[in-house]
Amino acid sequence: MRVIGERINPTGKKAMKQALLEKNYGFVRTQAIEQTDAGADILDVNAGLPEIDEKEMLVRLIREVQAVSDLPVQIDCGKPDAIEAALRIYCGKAIVNSVNGEEKTLRAILPLVRKYGAAVVGLTMDERGLPHTCEQRVEIAEKIIKTCAEYGIPEEDIYIDCLTLTASAEQGQAEETLQAMREIKQKYRVRTVLGVSNISFGLPNRQIVNTAFLTAAMFAGLDCPIINPNIPENMQAVAAYKVLSGEDKNCAAYTEKYGNVKIATSVTSSAAAPSAQSFDDISHAIRKGLPEAGAIAAKMLQTIPPLELIDRYLIPALNAVGDEYKKGTLFLPQLISAAESAKLCFDEVKKLLPGESTARGKIVLATVRGDIHDIGKNIVKTVLENYGYKVIDLGRNVPPETIAETCEREHILLCGLSALMTTTVPSMEETIRLLRSRCPDCRIMVGGAVLNPEYARKIGADWYCKDANADVKIARFIFENGEEVPALR
């Protein structure tokens, strides 16, 4: 069991992002030292920010880390030229994170792994996108292992990542990931690696879920969890696993570390009183994500017109849910459930109205070329549809030409683009340029983990959307003369 420290990575970490933008290498060194002292065995190093030269920064970060820590480094990058530059100056045997099942990625990066004697992480996804079954993950892993063998890379130098998907959005995927790890470990001598914290995205008290999943993953065959070693619960779970699995002989390391440490525990007891609020309240039904919402809407439509139901009840209910989500008093699973309940209500409305009469405007959504992540886009789609907008979802890995052709043909006034990976932001910029030339009346909103308002402005977008609520506000501004949302430009 080897812990990979995740902190030297700007994705989702404001302080690290700011440090890289300001070239504050002292902060990077501090992160390396703190993770080393906290018990990490390997340090992940990622320089993936759209605003900086990733190759130059990655080389600098490797040097900074090696100046203060003797731990091995995981080079976290998908660009072959940057990977080679980092491997060339690294003193030791690095891990390259990562390749995947795409043929062009394997052929571009594995020769570098072989040339520099590195190990490699293989992500179990390919040009088809993220796998949804254990069988698909194992199939992709086997392709990666086979291709590595062609380059003379032994199984012991291969780390298979079976992918952690967000439980709040795709709850059944956790067990698919764990089962894939079990099967791969039974068949091959490869090691396994997994980023843990993504499992809890959108949930309250995330560490509870993180610790439970980390423990389950270790017993399923996880060799190298990518975690924050500065969080005590993470390292406690690792230490406990080593005791229970027999890796920590005679519990020596556990006893040394925790023998004189008191960990606070508490026992509480409370019995919540049943809610007195009526389930016949449609707002309550939507807020709680109840399937009865559709039946309540059908009953109400016997006495009020469809559009009145939308304007007086459904839209205010969704607005209230959105406000709670923004305040952090309601979380991603509840947001999705509320959107699904509202959809049941809109389905009842559509039964009584012809064709497009319920649509408030048409919006195109797409994940740009090269990016196969679409969970965020799908949430935005669901919420927009439940506000009465017609969404043309072009899917993921969509070429700029397809997006521009659709917007031109459908006379689209609002297009939403998504990118989660740093490497696909140039594709987003290319798409925006094409839309500007072919669809001058189309306004563009962008979102994704690697973006921010400043970079959205730089690549020519009209708006940056932090969440689905922002998309709704922009749509209402465009189509319904709603509250003005100032453009970035």
C-alpha positions in Angstrom: 0.0 0.0 0.0 1.5 3.3 -1.1 -0.3 6.7 -0.6 0.0 9.2 -3.5 -0.4 12.8 -2.2 -2.8 14.8 -4.4 -2.1 18.4 -3.3 0.2 19.6 -6.0 -2.5 20.0 -8.5 -4.4 23.2 -9.3 -7.7 21.5 -10.3 -10.3 22.4 -7.7 -7.6 23.9 -5.4 -7.8 27.7 -5.4 -4.6 28.2 -3.3 -2.5 26.0 -5.6 -3.9 27.6 -8.7 -3.1 31.0 -7.5 0.4 29.9 -6.5 1.1 28.6 -10.0 -0.3 31.7 -11.7 1.9 33.9 -9.4 4.9 31.5 -9.7 4.9 31.2 -5.9 7.1 28.1 -5.8 7.5 28.4 -2.0 3.9 27.4 -1.6 4.6 24.3 -3.9 7.6 23.4 -1.7 5.5 23.7 1.4 2.9 21.4 0.0 5.6 18.8 -0.9 7.1 19.0 2.6 3.7 18.8 4.4 2.6 15.7 2.4 5.9 14.0 3.0 5.7 14.6 6.7 2.1 13.4 6.8 3.1 10.0 5.4 2.7 10.2 1.7 4.8 7.7 -0.3 4.5 9.3 -3.7 3.8 12.9 -4.8 1.5 13.7 -7.7 2.6 16.8 -9.7 0.2 18.4 -12.0 0.7 21.8 -13.8 -2.5 21.7 -15.8 -3.8 25.3 -16.0 -5.0 26.8 -19.3 -3.4 30.1 -18.5 0.2 28.9 -18.2 2.8 27.0 -20.3 2.2 23.5 -18.9 5.5 22.1 -20.2 7.6 24.8 -18.7 5.7 24.8 -15.4 5.8 21.0 -15.0 9.5 20.9 -15.3 9.9 23.7 -12.7 7.5 21.9 -10.3 9.4 18.6 -10.6 12.6 20.5 -9.7 11.0 22.3 -6.8 9.6 19.1 -5.4 12.8 17.2 -5.7 14.6 19.9 -3.9 12.7 19.3 -0.7 11.5 15.7 -0.8 13.0 12.4 -1.7 9.7 10.8 -2.5 9.0 9.4 -6.0 6.9 11.6 -8.2 3.9 10.9 -10.3 4.0 13.1 -13.4 0.3 14.0 -13.9 0.0 15.2 -17.5 -1.5 14.1 -20.8 0.8 16.0 -23.2 3.6 13.9 -24.6 6.0 16.9 -25.0 5.5 18.0 -21.5 5.8 14.4 -20.2 9.1 13.9 -21.9 10.5 17.2 -20.7 9.7 16.2 -17.1 11.1 12.7 -17.5 14.3 14.1 -19.0 15.1 16.1 -15.9 13.6 13.9 -13.2 16.2 12.1 -11.0 14.7 8.7 -10.4 12.0 6.4 -11.7 8.8 8.3 -12.2 5.2 7.3 -12.7 3.5 8.8 -15.8 -0.2 9.6 -15.2 -1.5 8.7 -17.7 -2.5 6.8 -20.8 -6.0 5.4 -21.6 -7.4 2.9 -24.0 -7.3 5.2 -27.0 -4.8 3.9 -29.6 -3.3 7.3 -30.4 -2.7 8.0 -26.7 -1.0 4.6 -26.1 1.2 5.0 -29.2 2.2 8.6 -28.2 3.1 8.1 -24.5 4.2 4.4 -24.1 7.4 4.9 -26.1 8.4 7.7 -23.6 7.6 5.4 -20.7 9.8 2.7 -22.2 12.6 5.2 -23.2 12.9 6.6 -19.7 12.2 3.5 -17.7 9.2 4.9 -16.0 6.0 3.3 -14.7 2.6 4.2 -16.2 -1.0 4.7 -15.1 -3.7 3.4 -17.4 -7.1 4.9 -17.1 -9.9 2.5 -18.0 -11.6 4.8 -20.6 -11.3 5.2 -24.3 -12.7 7.0 -27.3 -16.2 5.6 -26.3 -16.0 7.7 -23.1 -16.4 6.7 -19.5 -17.2 3.0 -19.0 -20.3 2.1 -17.0 -19.7 -1.5 -16.3 -17.0 -3.6 -14.6 -16.7 -5.6 -17.9 -15.9 -2.5 -19.9 -13.3 -1.4 -17.4 -11.6 -4.8 -17.5 -11.7 -4.9 -21.3 -9.9 -1.5 -21.5 -7.4 -2.5 -18.8 -6.5 -5.6 -20.8 -5.9 -3.6 -23.9 -3.6 -1.3 -22.0 -1.7 -4.2 -20.4 -1.3 -5.9 -23.8 -0.1 -2.8 -25.5 2.4 -2.1 -22.7 3.8 -5.6 -23.2 4.5 -4.7 -26.9 6.8 -1.9 -25.7 8.5 -4.2 -23.1 6.8 -2.5 -20.1 6.4 -5.2 -17.4 3.1 -5.6 -15.6 4.8 -4.5 -12.3 5.2 -1.1 -13.8 1.6 -0.7 -14.8 -0.9 1.0 -12.5 -4.5 0.5 -13.6 -7.1 3.2 -12.6 -10.6 1.9 -12.7 -12.0 5.4 -12.3 -14.0 6.9 -9.5 -17.2 8.4 -10.6 -19.4 10.7 -8.5 -21.8 8.7 -6.3 -24.2 11.6 -6.0 -24.8 11.4 -9.8 -24.1 7.8 -10.6 -24.5 5.8 -7.4 -24.2 2.3 -8.8 -20.8 3.1 -10.3 -18.9 2.7 -7.0 -19.4 -1.1 -6.9 -18.6 -1.4 -10.7 -15.2 0.3 -9.9 -14.5 -2.0 -6.9 -15.5 -5.2 -8.8 -13.3 -4.2 -11.8 -10.3 -3.8 -9.4 -11.0 -7.2 -7.9 -11.0 -8.9 -11.3 -7.9 -7.1 -12.6 -5.9 -8.0 -9.5 -6.9 -11.6 -9.7 -5.8 -11.9 -13.4 -2.7 -9.7 -13.6 0.4 -8.6 -11.6 -0.4 -4.9 -12.2 -0.9 -2.4 -9.4 -4.0 -0.4 -9.0 -4.4 3.3 -8.4 -7.5 5.4 -7.7 -8.4 9.0 -7.0 -10.7 8.7 -4.0 -12.3 12.1 -3.3 -14.3 12.4 -6.5 -16.7 9.8 -5.1 -18.2 12.4 -2.7 -18.5 15.4 -5.0 -21.8 17.2 -4.4 -22.4 15.6 -1.0 -22.3 17.1 2.5 -19.6 16.1 4.9 -17.6 14.6 2.1 -14.9 13.0 4.2 -17.4 10.5 5.7 -18.0 9.1 2.2 -14.4 9.4 1.2 -13.2 7.3 4.2 -15.8 4.6 3.6 -14.9 4.3 -0.1 -11.2 4.4 0.5 -11.6 1.5 3.0 -13.8 -0.5 0.6 -11.3 0.1 -2.3 -8.3 -1.0 -0.3 -10.0 -4.3 0.5 -11.0 -4.7 -3.1 -7.3 -4.5 -4.2 -6.4 -0.8 -4.3 -2.6 -0.4 -4.1 -2.2 3.3 -4.4 -4.9 5.7 -3.3 -4.6 9.3 -4.5 -5.6 11.2 -1.4 -4.8 14.2 0.7 -2.5 12.8 3.4 -2.9 15.9 5.5 -6.5 14.8 6.3 -6.2 12.5 9.4 -9.1 10.3 8.5 -7.5 9.3 5.3 -4.2 8.2 6.9 -6.1 6.5 9.8 -8.0 4.4 7.3 -4.8 3.4 5.5 -3.1 2.6 8.8 -6.1 0.5 9.9 -6.1 -1.4 6.6 -2.5 -2.3 6.9 -3.2 -3.8 10.4 -6.2 -5.8 9.2 -4.6 -7.0 6.0 -1.4 -8.1 7.8 0.8 -5.6 5.9 1.7 -3.9 9.2 3.4 -6.8 11.0 2.5 -7.1 14.7 0.6 -3.8 14.3 4.0 -2.1 14.9 3.5 1.0 12.7 0.0 1.5 13.9 1.0 1.3 17.6 3.9 3.7 17.1 1.8 6.3 15.3 -1.4 6.1 17.4 -0.4 4.6 20.7 -0.4 7.9 22.5 -3.1 9.6 20.4 -6.6 10.0 21.7 -9.2 10.3 18.9 -12.4 12.0 20.0 -15.6 10.0 19.6 -19.1 10.9 20.6 -22.5 9.2 20.8 -25.6 11.1 20.1 -29.3 10.1 20.1 -32.1 12.0 18.5 -35.4 11.2 17.1 -36.7 13.4 14.4 -40.4 14.3 14.5 -42.3 13.4 11.4 -42.9 16.3 9.0 -46.3 17.9 9.3 -46.1 19.3 5.8 -48.5 17.8 3.3 -47.2 15.6 0.5 -50.0 17.3 -1.6 -47.9 20.4 -1.7 -46.3 20.4 -5.1 -43.4 22.6 -4.0 -42.7 20.3 -1.1 -42.9 17.3 -3.5 -40.3 18.8 -5.9 -38.0 19.9 -3.0 -38.0 16.4 -1.6 -37.7 14.7 -5.1 -40.9 12.8 -4.6 -42.3 10.7 -7.5 -45.8 11.8 -6.4 -45.0 15.2 -7.9 -46.3 14.2 -11.3 -49.6 13.0 -9.9 -50.0 16.2 -7.9 -49.4 18.2 -11.1 -52.0 16.2 -13.0 -54.6 16.8 -10.3 -53.8 20.6 -10.3 -54.1 20.7 -14.1 -57.8 19.8 -13.7 -58.5 23.2 -12.3 -55.7 25.5 -13.6 -54.2 26.1 -17.1 -50.9 24.5 -17.9 -48.9 27.7 -18.3 -50.2 28.9 -14.9 -48.9 25.8 -13.3 -45.5 26.4 -14.8 -45.3 30.1 -13.9 -47.0 30.0 -10.5 -45.7 26.7 -9.1 -43.0 24.8 -11.0 -40.6 27.7 -11.8 -40.8 29.1 -8.2 -40.2 25.6 -6.8 -37.2 25.1 -9.0 -35.9 28.6 -8.1 -36.2 27.8 -4.4 -34.3 24.5 -4.9 -31.6 26.4 -6.8 -31.2 29.0 -4.1 -30.8 26.2 -1.4 -28.2 24.5 -3.6 -26.3 27.8 -4.0 -26.3 28.4 -0.2 -25.0 24.9 0.4 -28.1 23.8 2.4 -29.1 21.3 -0.4 -26.7 19.0 -2.2 -26.2 17.5 -5.6 -28.3 14.3 -5.1 -31.2 16.4 -3.9 -30.8 18.8 -6.8 -30.9 15.9 -9.3 -33.9 14.3 -7.5 -35.8 17.7 -7.5 -35.1 18.1 -11.2 -36.4 14.6 -11.9 -39.6 15.3 -9.9 -40.1 18.6 -11.7 -39.7 16.7 -15.0 -42.6 14.5 -14.1 -44.7 17.7 -13.6 -43.6 19.1 -17.0 -44.5 15.8 -18.6 -48.1 16.3 -17.4 -48.1 19.8 -18.8 -46.9 18.6 -22.2 -49.8 16.2 -22.5 -52.2 19.1 -22.5 -50.2 21.5 -24.8 -49.4 21.0 -28.5 -45.9 20.6 -29.8 -43.5 23.3 -28.8 -45.9 25.5 -27.0 -44.3 24.9 -23.6 -40.7 25.7 -24.9 -39.4 29.0 -23.8 -36.4 28.9 -26.1 -33.9 26.5 -27.7 -30.4 26.0 -26.3 -27.6 23.9 -27.6 -25.3 22.1 -25.1 -22.1 20.2 -25.9 -19.0 18.9 -24.4 -16.2 20.0 -26.7 -14.0 17.8 -28.9 -11.5 15.7 -27.0 -13.4 15.7 -23.8 -15.6 12.7 -22.8 -16.9 14.0 -19.4 -20.6 14.9 -19.4 -22.0 14.6 -15.9 -22.0 18.4 -15.4 -23.5 19.1 -18.8 -26.2 16.5 -18.2 -27.2 18.2 -14.9 -27.4 21.5 -16.7 -29.6 19.9 -19.4 -32.0 18.5 -16.8 -32.4 21.8 -15.0 -32.8 23.9 -18.1 -35.5 21.4 -19.5 -37.4 21.7 -16.2 -37.5 25.5 -16.6 -39.3 24.9 -19.9 -36.4 25.3 -22.4 -35.8 23.0 -25.3 -32.3 21.6 -25.1 -30.5 20.2 -28.1 -27.9 18.0 -26.5 -25.1 17.2 -28.9 -23.3 14.9 -26.4 -19.6 14.8 -25.7 -16.4 14.9 -27.8 -18.3 17.1 -30.3 -16.3 18.7 -33.2 -16.5 22.5 -33.5 -18.1 22.1 -37.0 -21.0 20.1 -35.7 -21.7 22.6 -33.0 -21.6 25.6 -35.4 -23.7 23.8 -38.0 -26.4 22.9 -35.5 -26.5 26.5 -34.1 -26.7 27.9 -37.6 -29.4 25.5 -38.8 -31.6 25.8 -35.7 -31.1 29.6 -35.4 -29.8 29.2 -31.9 -29.5 32.3 -29.6 -27.7 30.5 -26.7 -25.1 27.8 -26.8 -23.5 26.1 -23.7 -20.0 24.5 -24.0 -18.4 22.3 -21.4 -14.8 21.2 -20.8 -13.4 19.4 -17.8 -9.9 18.7 -19.1 -7.2 21.3 -19.5 -6.1 19.8 -22.8 -9.6 20.4 -24.3 -9.8 24.1 -23.6 -8.1 25.0 -26.9 -10.9 23.0 -28.6 -13.5 25.2 -26.8 -11.7 28.3 -27.9 -11.7 27.0 -31.5 -15.5 26.3 -31.2 -16.1 29.8 -30.0 -14.2 31.4 -32.9 -16.2 29.3 -35.4 -19.5 30.2 -33.7 -18.6 33.9 -33.8 -18.0 33.7 -37.6 -21.0 31.6 -38.5 -23.6 32.5 -35.9 -23.0 36.1 -34.9 -26.3 36.3 -33.0 -25.6 33.3 -30.8 -24.4 34.0 -27.3 -22.0 31.5 -25.6 -21.9 30.3 -22.0 -19.1 28.0 -20.8 -18.4 25.8 -17.8 -16.2 23.1 -16.4 -13.7 22.5 -13.6 -10.7 23.9 -15.5 -12.4 27.2 -16.3 -12.9 30.5 -14.4 -14.3 33.9 -15.4 -10.9 35.3 -16.4 -10.1 32.4 -18.8 -13.7 32.3 -20.1 -13.2 35.9 -21.1 -9.8 35.2 -22.7 -11.2 32.5 -25.0 -14.1 34.7 -26.1 -17.1 33.4 -24.2 -19.9 35.7 -23.1 -20.5 34.1 -19.7 -18.8 31.7 -17.3 -21.2 29.4 -15.5 -20.2 28.0 -12.1 -23.3 25.9 -11.8 -26.7 25.1 -13.4 -28.3 28.1 -11.6 -26.0 30.4 -13.6 -27.1 28.8 -16.9 -30.8 29.3 -15.9 -30.2 33.0 -15.1 -28.6 33.5 -18.5 -31.4 31.7 -20.3 -34.0 33.8 -18.6 -32.1 36.9 -19.5 -31.8 35.9 -23.2 -35.3 34.5 -23.7 -37.6 36.2 -21.2 -36.1 39.6 -20.5 -35.1 38.4 -17.1 -32.6 40.0 -14.7 -29.5 41.2 -16.7 -26.5 39.0 -16.5 -23.5 41.2 -17.5 -21.3 39.6 -20.2 -17.6 39.0 -19.6 -16.6 40.9 -22.7 
